[in-house]
Amino acid sequence: MDELITRMLGETRQRPSAARGPAPDPARALEIENLRVPGRLGGFTLTARAGRVHALAGQLGSGASDVLRALAGLHPAATGTVSLRGRPVAIRDPVRAARGGVAFVSNDRKSEGLFLGKPTAWNLVATRLPALGRAGVLRPGHERRVARSLAERSGLPQERLDDPVVTLSGGNQQKAFVGRCLENADVLALLLDEPTRGVDVGGRAAIHRLLRQAADSGLVVIFASTELEELLELGDVIVTMRDGRVVGRYEGDVDGAVLMRDMTHGAEEA
């Protein structure tokens, strides 16, 4: 596999190493207790600490995506108690959830993430426009500097900043979506649903590095994925889900066969 990828990319794939940052700080955790979405998710509980990448492993309909969408305020019927760094998070209002420090990267960047006809630079700064202006008026020079910094951090080509984001490759579109959440003091928890769906192998490795760097910088990072290799490669803590409930929780080395069993048919509920 690695040889094939090297031949496709022209360089050796660099795998992000696990948990390089400081030890997890309980005071910087996202605490989720008894999160429920009627008909979709039952009684999900997790303490996700900053400095670790947390993976929700499950097939479509497992409830993993519903956890993230509920935390981002996109399930109006969701119930439960959620706090981030000790402060309550409003889980039934996406604007209030964002103000509480939650940033969400959807699994559908084209319909729920990017402004396809807008320039790449605008997409990078779209969620922080108030901070880029003065008295409600944008400062173009400041906006451009921030966009360039985010592009460099995300691995986006500077020469494409003025191009409509729809003209970029799938991998670069996803980098723009993820990059929008970086270097933002208002973002304390980064949630991603299928972060590398529709992304080529080179873009996938770059996005994995971004997520690892985000965790190392002190963010809570949680992603949901149906891909076994991605779960094993990126997750420091892996929570398996099926039928809207948690099946298992693993930290450190875990056998892929165990994860697949949990995700499909075996194991008792945790």
Backbone as a ProteinNet text record, in pm:
[ID]
protein_1_A
[PRIMARY]
MDELITRMLGETRQRPSAARGPAPDPARALEIENLRVPGRLGGFTLTARAGRVHALAGQLGSGASDVLRALAGLHPAATGTVSLRGRPVAIRDPVRAARGGVAFVSNDRKSEGLFLGKPTAWNLVATRLPALGRAGVLRPGHERRVARSLAERSGLPQERLDDPVVTLSGGNQQKAFVGRCLENADVLALLLDEPTRGVDVGGRAAIHRLLRQAADSGLVVIFASTELEELLELGDVIVTMRDGRVVGRYEGDVDGAVLMRDMTHGAEEA
[TERTIARY]
82.8	0	86.7	187.4	272.6	348.5	390.6	463.1	372.3	248.5	154.2	130.7	115.1	90.1	210.3	330.7	452.6	460.5	423.2	426.3	322.3	208.1	102.9	139.9	201.6	233	368.3	458.4	595	678.8	625.4	699.1	642.3	717.6	673.6	566.4	459.7	354.6	404.8	381.2	418.3	296.3	300.5	188.8	203.9	95.8	105.8	122.4	211.9	231.3	129.4	98.6	-8.5	37.4	-51.8	-41.6	97.3	138.6	268.9	262.3	142.9	127.4	136.6	105.3	108.9	4.2	21.8	-75.2	-212.6	-318.1	-453.3	-482.4	-547.9	-581.7	-731.7	-771.2	-913.9	-990.5	-922.7	-990.9	-1025.3	-965.3	-990	-1074.2	-1152.7	-1225.8	-1363.8	-1412.7	-1552.2	-1623.6	-1715.7	-1788.2	-1926.8	-1955.2	-2083.9	-2151.1	-2271.4	-2340.7	-2483.3	-2511.1	-2646.5	-2704.6	-2625.7	-2670.8	-2765.5	-2883.2	-2985.4	-3046.3	-3076.3	-3154.3	-3264	-3390.4	-3498.9	-3490.9	-3494.8	-3492.4	-3356.7	-3252.7	-3122.6	-3007.5	-3015.1	-2902.3	-2954.1	-2899.5	-2946.3	-2835.2	-2837.5	-2751.8	-2603.5	-2552.3	-2408.6	-2337.6	-2231.7	-2153.7	-2004.8	-1932.3	-1788.6	-1723.1	-1603.4	-1516.8	-1402.9	-1402.4	-1300.1	-1205.5	-1080.6	-983.9	-900.1	-867.1	-778.3	-644.8	-585.4	-455.9	-463.5	-583.1	-602.7	-700.9	-683	-778.2	-872.5	-999.9	-1102.4	-1177.1	-1190.6	-1255.7	-1385.8	-1492.4	-1619.1	-1629.7	-1625.4	-1620.4	-1756.9	-1811.9	-1940.5	-1981.4	-2063.6	-2115	-2221.8	-2267.6	-2374.1	-2495.2	-2552.3	-2667	-2631.9	-2502.4	-2458.9	-2485.5	-2502.3	-2516.8	-2393.3	-2282.3	-2158.9	-2174.7	-2231.1	-2253.6	-2352.4	-2451.7	-2553.5	-2494.1	-2394	-2326.7	-2269.5	-2196.3	-2131.5	-2233.1	-2334.9	-2435.7	-2513.9	-2539.5	-2608.8	-2522.7	-2394.6	-2303.4	-2292.3	-2306.5	-2296.2	-2428.4	-2531.8	-2660	-2749.3	-2721.2	-2794.2	-2903.7	-2927.6	-3041	-3127.3	-3229.2	-3308.9	-3374.8	-3394.5	-3460.7	-3361.9	-3233.2	-3132	-3148.2	-3117.7	-3117	-2988.7	-2953.6	-2832.9	-2761.2	-2652.5	-2573	-2434.1	-2395.5	-2266	-2197.4	-2070.1	-1991.2	-1853.5	-1797.1	-1665.1	-1581.2	-1472.7	-1389	-1471.9	-1567.1	-1646.5	-1765.2	-1785.9	-1897.7	-2002.2	-2130.1	-2234.5	-2233.4	-2264.4	-2277.1	-2423.1	-2479.8	-2618.4	-2620.6	-2684.7	-2675.5	-2791.8	-2886.7	-2999.6	-3003.5	-2891.7	-2883	-2742.3	-2727.1	-2592.3	-2514.9	-2583.5	-2513.9	-2459.3	-2540.9	-2496.5	-2389.5	-2400.8	-2296.6	-2162.8	-2166.9	-2043.6	-1987	-2074.4	-2027.1	-1968.7	-2010.6	-1955.6	-1821.8	-1772.6	-1639.9	-1638.2	-1755.5	-1763.9	-1758.7	-1667.7	-1661.1	-1688.7	-1772.4	-1815.7	-1781	-1719	-1688.4	-1775.8	-1873.9	-1972.1	-1910.2	-1979.7	-1933.3	-1971.8	-2044.4	-2086	-2039.2	-1915.2	-1856.9	-1926.2	-1986.2	-2042.7	-2176.9	-2258.7	-2389.5	-2396.3	-2301.1	-2307.1	-2178.6	-2088.6	-1962.5	-1908.3	-1889.4	-1819.6	-1916.5	-1871.7	-1941.9	-1875.3	-1932.4	-1861.2	-1823.3	-1905.9	-1875.6	-1783.9	-1750.9	-1666.2	-1518.9	-1427.7	-1284.6	-1242	-1134.9	-1080.3	-1047.5	-989.7	-954.2	-1077.9	-1187.5	-1310.8	-1363.2	-1354.2	-1398.4	-1316.3	-1188.6	-1102.6	-1139.3	-1186.7	-1211.9	-1360.6	-1447.5	-1591.4	-1652.5	-1601.2	-1662.8	-1600.5	-1510.9	-1446.1	-1448.3	-1543.9	-1548.4	-1559.8	-1640.9	-1647.9	-1511.8	-1425.2	-1294.2	-1198	-1234.7	-1145.7	-1181.3	-1282.1	-1325	-1316.9	-1358.7	-1363.9	-1492.4	-1576.1	-1705.7	-1790.7	-1779.8	-1861.9	-1807	-1688.8	-1628.1	-1503.9	-1498.6	-1384	-1258.3	-1145.4	-1015.5	-949	-952.3	-904.6	-763	-673.7	-536	-526.1	-598.1	-597.2	-661.5	-772.7	-841.5	-747.9	-671.4	-580.2	-467.9	-413.6	-305.4	-353.4	-472.7	-526	-549.4	-604.5	-629.1	-498	-393.8	-264.4	-206.5	-220.7	-170.6	-244.2	-376	-453.9	-423.2	-401.3	-365.6	-232.5	-135	-4.3	-19.1	-94.7	-115.2	-184.2	-277.5	-359.1	-294.6	-186.6	-122.1	-191.4	-258.4	-324.6	-231	-232.6	-144.5	-188	-93.5	-123.3	-177.7	-130.9	-172.4	-317.9	-382.3	-522.4	-620.3	-571.6	-658.5	-769.3	-744.1	-846.2	-937.1	-906.9	-989.4	-1113.4	-1227.1	-1343.8	-1307.9	-1350.3	-1311	-1361.1	-1467.2	-1520.9	-1422.4	-1325.7	-1229	-1113.7	-1104.6	-997.2	-1029.1	-926	-946.9	-1025.9	-1079.8	-1154.5	-1070.6	-944.1	-856.1	-833.6	-811.8	-789.7	-917.6	-1031.1	-1157.7	-1172.5	-1140.5	-1153.3	-1052.1	-932.5	-834.1	-887	-955.5	-1012.9	-1120.6	-1200.1	-1307.8	-1248.4	-1147.9	-1083.7	-1002.6	-930.9	-846	-922.4	-1047.2	-1132	-1141.2	-1126.7	-1143	-1013.1	-901.7	-772	-733.7	-637	-585.1	-698.5	-796	-912.5	-930.7	-910.8	-918.3	-1057.2	-1158.5	-1295.9	-1325.4	-1241.4	-1263.2	-1187.9	-1261.9	-1202.9	-1218.3	-1319.4	-1343.7	-1371.7	-1302.4	-1316.4	-1380.3	-1497.1	-1572.5	-1576.2	-1545.2	-1538.3	-1609.4	-1699.5	-1772.7	-1713.8	-1654.9	-1588.1	-1492.6	-1386.4	-1301.8	-1228.9	-1214.2	-1142	-1228.1	-1358.8	-1447.2	-1424.6	-1404.7	-1386.3	-1255.1	-1155.5	-1025	-920	-829.5	-724.5	-626.3	-539.5	-454.8	-357.5	-310.2	-220.7	-292.6	-412.9	-492.3	-531.8	-557.6	-595.4	-483.4	-359.8	-246.8	-230.2	-250.7	-235.9	-342.5	-465.2	-573.1	-549.4	-499.7	-465.3	-360.4	-262.5	-161.6	-224.6	-319	-385.7	-461.2	-526.1	-602.4	-508.8	-398.1	-301.6	-243.8	-213.1	-159.4	-262.1	-389.6	-494.3	-501.9	-494.5	-495.8	-372	-256.5	-133	-136.3	-214.2	-221.5	-316.7	-387.9	-474.4	-623.2	-662	-803.7	-854	-982.6	-1051.3	-1082.5	-1042.5	-1068.5	-1145.6	-1261.9	-1342.2	-1382.2	-1359.3	-1404.9	-1480.7	-1571.7	-1645.6	-1602.5	-1586.4	-1542.7	-1594.6	-1616.1	-1651.9	-1531.6	-1415.6	-1298	-1204	-1183.7	-1104.3	-961.7	-897.9	-758.7	-746.9	-840.9	-837.1	-854.1	-943.8	-966.4	-840.4	-776.6	-657.4	-539.5	-530	-414.8	-422.1	-541.5	-554.7	-608.9	-688.5	-755.3	-666.1	-650.6	-585.3	-682.6	-807.2	-916	-1023.3	-1066.5	-1165.2	-1288.9	-1403	-1531.4	-1611.1	-1644.8	-1721.8	-1870.7	-1949.1	-2092.3	-2170.7	-2290	-2382.1	-2523.7	-2615.8	-2757.8	-2780.6	-2704.2	-2725.3	-2668.1	-2586.8	-2532.5	-2383.2	-2316.3	-2174.7	-2160.4	-2066	-2037	-1906.5	-1803.1	-1673.8	-1592.8	-1491	-1399.5	-1257.3	-1166.5	-1031.3	-931.3	-819.2	-711.9	-580.5	-492.7	-369.1	-390	-308.1	-315.9	-445.9	-509.8	-633.4	-634.3	-687.5	-696.5	-810.8	-780.6	-883.7	-1001	-975.4	-1084.1	-1181.7	-1129.2	-1215.3	-1305.7	-1248.2	-1329.5	-1437.7	-1400.2	-1498.2	-1608.9	-1574.8	-1676.2	-1774.4	-1718.1	-1804.3	-1896.8	-1844.2	-1918.8	-2027	-2016.2	-2108.4	-2207.1	-2156.6	-2253.6	-2225.2	-2099.8	-2067.1	-2069.9	-2013.4	-1988.4	-2113	-2106.9	-2214.8	-2195.2	-2300	-2290.9	-2196	-2122.4	-2032.3	-2111.1
-120.5	0	126.1	129.4	247.8	269.8	160.7	176	232.9	184.6	238.6	387.2	425.6	566	651.6	600.7	673.9	696.1	594.4	607.7	709.7	715.4	809.5	953	972.8	1107.2	1157.2	1066.2	1105.9	1130	1098	1113.5	1015.3	990.2	897.1	960.5	887.3	940	949.8	1064.8	1086.1	1064.8	963.6	935.7	1018.6	1085.1	1161.3	1067.5	1104.1	1020.3	1056.7	963.7	983.6	1068.1	1152.7	1222.3	1279.1	1375.5	1437.2	1553	1608.8	1729.6	1702.3	1805.5	1790.1	1690.8	1642.2	1547.4	1612.2	1532.8	1587.7	1662.5	1777.5	1861.2	1848.9	1792.3	1776.6	1907.5	2018.1	2147.3	2197.4	2136.6	2179.8	2078.3	2000.6	1890.2	1932.6	1854.9	1860.7	1745.9	1779.6	1680.4	1660.4	1536.9	1503.6	1398.2	1426.8	1334.9	1309.6	1182.3	1137	1214.6	1229.3	1297.5	1206.2	1259.3	1179.1	1258	1185.4	1238.3	1135.8	1172.1	1074.8	998.3	864.4	778.1	759.6	828.5	821.7	793.6	847.9	838.6	825.9	727.1	704.5	705.4	802.1	800.7	800.9	890.5	896.2	979.8	924.2	993.8	980.2	1091.8	1089.4	1212.9	1193.4	1305.3	1309.4	1413.6	1428.9	1539.5	1503.2	1598.5	1660.6	1786.1	1853.5	1781	1782.7	1718.3	1577.6	1522.6	1389.4	1396.2	1309.2	1296.6	1182.2	1213.5	1115.4	1074.4	945	892.4	822.3	853.3	782.7	688.5	560	458.3	393.8	400.1	336.7	344.6	251.3	254.1	362	386.7	484.1	443.4	539.5	511.1	462.8	457.4	408.6	508.5	635	740.7	827.7	786.5	864.4	1005.3	1016.3	1148	1229.2	1162	1232	1294.4	1229.8	1287.7	1424.2	1430.6	1554.7	1661.5	1622.4	1720.1	1773.8	1687.5	1733.4	1831.5	1801.8	1891.9	2026.9	2026	2150.1	2225.5	2173.9	2242.1	2215.8	2109.5	2082.8	1977.7	1929.8	1843.1	1916.4	1988.9	2069.1	1988.7	1858	1775.3	1710.2	1738.5	1674.9	1717.6	1624.3	1653.7	1599.4	1647.6	1603.6	1723.2	1693.7	1797.9	1800.4	1917.9	1932.9	2056.4	2042.3	2157	2151.9	2267.5	2280.4	2373.4	2318.8	2391.7	2443.3	2361.2	2393.6	2483.4	2527.4	2615.2	2540.8	2558.7	2487.7	2526.1	2426.5	2448.5	2427.8	2524.1	2512.2	2419.3	2303	2201.4	2203.4	2293.4	2295.9	2423.6	2492.2	2617.2	2628.1	2618.6	2618.2	2746.9	2860.3	2986.6	2990	2950.2	2950.2	2843.2	2728.9	2626.6	2679.5	2750.8	2809	2913.3	2993.4	3093.6	3028.7	2905.6	2832.3	2767.7	2780.5	2728.8	2606.4	2564.6	2443.5	2480.1	2416.9	2431.3	2295.1	2293.3	2167.2	2165.8	2057	2034.5	1919.7	1952.5	1854.8	1754.4	1642.4	1544	1583.8	1693.8	1741.4	1885.6	1901.3	2035.9	2124.1	2064.1	2145.3	2206.9	2135	2189.6	2242.6	2202.9	2246	2311.7	2343	2396.2	2514.6	2498.8	2600	2688.7	2811.4	2902.9	2886.1	2798.1	2746.3	2853.8	2955	3058	3167.1	3163.3	3265.5	3225.7	3323.6	3292.1	3206.3	3135	3051	3134	3251.4	3337.8	3372.9	3405.4	3442.2	3323.9	3203.9	3085.2	3061.5	3092.4	3071.5	3163.3	3283.1	3380.9	3403.7	3327.3	3356	3356.6	3274	3263.5	3359	3445.9	3537.9	3682.1	3713.2	3846.5	3958.6	3943.2	4053.2	4089.1	3989.3	4015.3	4080.5	4081.8	4135.6	4278.5	4333.1	4467.8	4563.1	4684.1	4787.3	4865.9	4871.7	4940.1	4883.9	4752.3	4686.8	4694.2	4752.8	4765.9	4678.2	4589	4499.9	4577.8	4530.4	4586.2	4490.1	4519.3	4423.9	4374.1	4463.8	4421.1	4317.9	4340.3	4245.9	4114.6	4123.7	4003.7	3919.5	3986.1	3914.6	3847.2	3916.9	3858.1	3733.2	3740	3624	3508.6	3538.1	3433.2	3366.7	3446.3	3390.2	3301.9	3345.4	3266.6	3133.1	3136.8	3013.8	2921.5	2979.2	2897.3	2826.9	2900.2	2838.9	2727.5	2754.2	2653.4	2529.5	2550.5	2440	2368.2	2423.5	2361.8	2394.8	2509.4	2552.5	2641.3	2630.3	2714.3	2860.9	2948.9	3091.4	3148.8	3094.3	3149.8	3117.1	3031.9	2997.1	3070.4	3163.3	3229.2	3310.1	3363.8	3444.4	3360.8	3233.4	3146	3099.9	3084.3	3026.9	2891.7	2867.1	2744.9	2621.2	2634.8	2520.6	2470.3	2553.6	2511.3	2431.6	2423.6	2347.3	2198.8	2118	1973.1	1944.9	1824.4	1785.9	1797.2	1758.8	1766	1909.9	2000.4	2139.7	2206.5	2166.6	2217.9	2179.9	2055.3	2011.9	2082.8	2108.7	2184.6	2323.7	2385	2517.5	2511.1	2405.3	2387.9	2370.2	2284.4	2262.3	2384.7	2444	2558.7	2676.1	2689.8	2797.3	2794.5	2675.3	2659.6	2677.4	2693.9	2698.9	2842.2	2856	2986.7	3081.1	3027.6	3104.8	3086.1	3193.1	3183.1	3145	3163.8	3130.6	2981.6	2906.9	2763.6	2684.5	2610.2	2528.7	2379.9	2344.1	2203.7	2194.4	2104.8	2086.1	1950	1950.6	1828.8	1808.2	1687	1660.8	1530.1	1535.4	1417.6	1370.2	1251.6	1195.6	1299.7	1336.2	1448.7	1430.6	1306	1287.6	1221.5	1232.5	1175.1	1246.8	1167.8	1224.4	1296.9	1263.9	1330.9	1231	1274.3	1184.2	1154.7	1057.8	1007.7	1112.9	1203.1	1308.2	1408.7	1449	1540.8	1479.7	1350.1	1280	1289	1264.8	1271.1	1412.7	1512.9	1651.9	1688	1643	1673.2	1602.6	1480.3	1410.7	1488.6	1545.8	1625.8	1749.2	1811.8	1929.1	1894.6	1779.9	1740.2	1708.6	1643.7	1615.1	1744.5	1838.8	1967.4	2043.9	2034.3	2101.8	2045.8	1914	1853.1	1893.8	1893.2	1931.4	2076.5	2160.3	2301.7	2326	2220.5	2234.9	2230.5	2197.3	2185.3	2045	2036.8	1907.8	1871.6	1753.7	1710.2	1578.2	1577.5	1456.1	1440.6	1322.6	1298.5	1167	1158.1	1034.8	980.3	849.2	789.5	647.4	607.2	468.5	390.4	457.7	396.2	341.4	212.3	145.8	198.4	214.8	260.5	399.2	487.2	622.6	620.9	538.4	527	480.6	379	324.2	419.7	492.2	579.4	706.2	759.3	892.8	895.8	796.9	803.9	765.8	857.5	822.6	747.5	791.3	725	692	566.6	524.1	472.3	530.5	487.2	423.5	296.4	227.7	242	254.9	277.1	189.7	154.5	77.8	101.8	122.4	140	251.1	358.1	473.6	463.1	361.4	342.3	309.5	337.6	303.9	153.3	94.3	-48.8	-70.3	8.6	-10.2	117.8	120.3	234.3	180.5	232.4	180.5	295.7	274.4	372.6	297.1	349.1	276.7	178.3	76.3	-21.9	-100.5	-116.9	-192.5	-268.4	-387.2	-471.6	-422.5	-404.1	-360.4	-455.2	-583.8	-681.7	-658.8	-613.2	-583	-464.5	-361.5	-245.2	-283.9	-362.7	-401.4	-486.1	-571.9	-651.6	-562.5	-466.4	-374.1	-297.2	-253.7	-167.7	-241.7	-374.5	-449.6	-536.7	-627.3	-724.2	-777.5	-765.4	-833.4	-743.9	-791.5	-715.9	-668.3	-671	-615	-465.4	-395.8	-251.4	-220.1	-108.5	-63.4	5
0	0	0	90.2	97.3	-33	-98.3	-224.7	-333.4	-338.7	-436.4	-413.6	-288	-256.5	-290.9	-264.7	-299.3	-449.6	-527.3	-673.3	-721.8	-655	-694.3	-658.7	-541.8	-494.3	-541.3	-572.8	-605.3	-482	-364.9	-240	-139	-34.4	68.6	155.1	179.9	265.6	409.1	470.6	609.6	697.7	780.6	871	997.9	1041.5	1166.7	1284.4	1375.5	1493.4	1599.2	1685.3	1782.8	1899.8	1946.4	2075.2	2103	2019	2041.7	2139.5	2157.4	2236.6	2385.1	2465.1	2610.5	2656.9	2779.3	2834	2840.4	2820.6	2821.5	2951.2	2936.8	3051.2	3077.9	3192.5	3221.8	3218.6	3249.2	3250.9	3111	3008.6	2869.9	2794.4	2864.3	2803.6	2753.5	2658.4	2616.1	2686	2776	2854.5	2793.5	2753.7	2691.9	2778.8	2824.4	2913.3	2865	2838.6	2805	2686.4	2582.7	2461.2	2384.4	2351.7	2283.6	2167.7	2060.5	1949	1920.9	1938.1	1922.7	1790.6	1803.8	1686.8	1622.8	1672.5	1607.8	1703.2	1824.6	1916.7	2058.2	2131.9	2267.2	2370.2	2460.4	2578.2	2553	2467.1	2438.4	2544.1	2603	2705.6	2673.4	2681.5	2652	2713	2766.5	2803.5	2702.5	2619.3	2516	2559.1	2584.2	2637	2525.5	2544.2	2450.5	2442.6	2323.9	2306	2251.5	2239.4	2182.9	2067.9	1969.6	1859.9	1893.5	1903.6	1938.3	1812.2	1791	1671.3	1708.8	1635.6	1648.6	1529.5	1556.5	1451	1435.7	1315.5	1294	1148.6	1106.5	971.1	959.7	836.8	817.1	899.8	971.6	1056.7	1194.4	1226.2	1357.8	1469.5	1433.1	1532.7	1547.3	1486.5	1501	1444	1324.6	1265.3	1347.8	1404.5	1482.7	1608.6	1667.9	1783.8	1747.1	1636	1596.2	1558.9	1484.1	1442.6	1562.7	1659.6	1780.4	1858.6	1871.4	1943.2	1873.1	1740.6	1663.3	1657.4	1723.5	1726.3	1607.5	1532.5	1408.9	1424.9	1546.3	1577.2	1679.7	1637.2	1731.2	1842.5	1819.7	1921.1	2017.2	2003	2088.2	2233.3	2322.6	2466.3	2526.1	2643.3	2711.5	2770.7	2838.7	2902.9	2839.2	2789.8	2723.7	2779.5	2813.1	2858.2	2794	2772.2	2710.6	2797.5	2851.4	2947.1	3064.3	3106	3223.3	3198.1	3073.9	3042.8	2959.8	2990.2	2915.8	2767.7	2684.2	2540.1	2501.7	2429.6	2382.1	2262.1	2275.8	2170.9	2073.2	2089.1	1996.1	1913	1907.5	1832.5	1774.3	1641.9	1583.4	1608.3	1613.8	1637.9	1779.9	1876.4	2015.3	2039.1	1969.7	1982.4	1932.3	1819.5	1765.2	1860.6	1919.5	2015.2	2139.6	2167.9	2281.2	2253	2128.6	2095.5	2006.7	1954.9	1873.6	1725.1	1651.1	1506.1	1442.9	1339.9	1279.1	1130.9	1086	944.8	897.5	814	767.5	671.5	650.9	552.7	410.2	394.5	262.4	246	203	197.1	93.2	-8.6	-115.8	-78.2	-3.1	31.9	174.1	260.6	400.3	450	357.6	406.9	330.9	201	123.5	44.9	19.4	-69.5	-206.5	-287.2	-403.9	-505.7	-521.5	-620.2	-570.1	-438.8	-380	-387.8	-382.5	-387	-268	-286.2	-179.8	-56.5	-77	35.8	117.3	50.9	121.5	201.2	145	216.3	342.4	337.7	454.6	570.5	539.9	646.6	672.2	605.7	607.1	746.5	836.4	968.8	1070.3	1027.7	1122.7	1070.6	984.9	925.7	1029	1136.3	1234.7	1293.7	1309.3	1368.4	1269.2	1141.3	1038.2	999.2	1066	1030.7	1147.9	1121.2	1223.8	1201.3	1304.4	1295.9	1182.6	1163.4	1062.5	921.8	903.2	770.4	763.8	664.1	649.3	611.3	662	625.6	528.1	398.1	296.8	321.1	364.8	387.8	497.8	606.2	718.3	676.7	603.8	555.9	469.8	383.6	294	372.9	472.2	551.7	625.3	681.5	752.9	655.6	538.6	439.1	396.6	377.1	337.5	448	572	684.2	694	677.5	684.5	567	450.6	333.9	355.9	410.4	438.6	541.4	646.4	751.2	695	601.6	549.6	432.1	377.9	262.4	131.8	126	2.7	-77.9	-211.3	-292.9	-287.5	-258.2	-245.9	-376.2	-487.3	-616.7	-651.1	-570.7	-597.6	-505.3	-424.7	-327.8	-393.1	-512.4	-579.9	-668.4	-683.4	-767.1	-690	-758.4	-690.2	-630.5	-508	-439.3	-513.6	-591.8	-665.9	-770.8	-811.6	-913.2	-854.4	-722.5	-658.6	-660.7	-640.1	-626.7	-499.8	-490.3	-371.1	-245.6	-254.5	-138.4	-94	-189.8	-153.8	-104.9	-158.4	-105.1	41.9	73.2	212.3	302.1	250.1	328.7	359.8	264	287.3	394.3	391.5	489.8	629.7	642.1	771.7	812.9	716.8	747.1	802.4	763.4	815.1	967.8	1026.5	1171.7	1248.7	1178.3	1243.9	1279.5	1370.4	1412.2	1450.4	1520.8	1562.1	1712.6	1787.7	1933.3	1981.7	1896.9	1936.3	1925.7	1854.4	1835.1	1941.2	2022.4	2128.3	2101.6	2021.7	1988.4	1839.5	1772.4	1628.2	1602.1	1539.9	1510.8	1360.5	1315.1	1171.2	1138.1	1042.7	998.2	866.1	865.2	746.7	686.5	757.9	716.2	584.4	536	409.7	302.8	315.1	212.3	78.9	-27.5	-160.2	-179.5	-96.5	-102.8	-148.1	-236.9	-284.3	-172	-196.4	-89.4	-37.6	-126.3	-81.2	6.7	-34.1	46.1	178.5	176.2	298.9	402.8	360.3	452.8	507.1	420.2	464.5	567	545.8	640.2	772.8	767.5	891.9	970.9	902.2	972	1035.6	965.3	1020.8	1149	1149.1	1267.6	1383.5	1354.3	1459.5	1515.5	1427.7	1473.1	1555.4	1516.4	1592.9	1734.2	1746.7	1879.6	1958.2	1893.4	1961.8	2009.6	1941.3	1979.1	2095	2139.8	2255.5	2228	2104.1	2073.4	2108.2	2140.1	2144.2	1999.1	1954.8	1817.5	1821.3	1756.5	1744.8	1599.3	1542.7	1405.7	1399.5	1304	1278.2	1143.1	1135	1009.5	997.9	874	844.7	792.9	779.4	718.5	825.3	823.3	926	930.9	815	813.9	876.1	843.9	898.9	1050.1	1098	1242.2	1313.9	1259.8	1324	1314.4	1204.3	1181.3	1263.9	1284.4	1341.1	1483.4	1521.9	1650.9	1768.3	1864.6	1990.8	2080.3	2077.6	2149	2045.7	2040.1	1941	2013.8	1981.7	2037	1924.1	1939.1	1836.5	1865.5	1756.1	1770	1673	1716.2	1631.5	1681.9	1587.6	1620.7	1721.8	1710.1	1795.1	1935.1	1959.9	2095.5	2090	2201.1	2213.6	2234.8	2163.7	2177.9	2253.8	2221.6	2287.9	2287.5	2371.2	2378.2	2388.3	2305.4	2298.4	2296.8	2363.5	2366.1	2350.9	2265.2	2237.5	2124	2118.6	2010.7	2017.6	1902.3	1894.3	1762.5	1764.6	1645.8	1557.8	1429.2	1336.8	1330.2	1349.4	1346.7	1461.6	1575.4	1690.1	1658.2	1599	1561.8	1462.6	1362.6	1261.7	1322.4	1416.5	1484.2	1559.2	1631.8	1705.5	1612.8	1499.8	1409.4	1333	1325.7	1241.4	1316.7	1404.1	1454.9	1594.5	1643.5	1768.2	1889.1	1996.9	2119.7	2189.4	2319.7	2401.9	2413.9	2449.2	2468	2581.3	2563.9	2668.7	2779.3
[MASK]
++++++++++++++++++++++++++++++++++++++++++++++++++++++++++++++++++++++++++++++++++++++++++++++++++++++++++++++++++++++++++++++++++++++++++++++++++++++++++++++++++++++++++++++++++++++++++++++++++++++++++++++++++++++++++++++++++++++++++++++++++++++++++++++++++++++++++++++

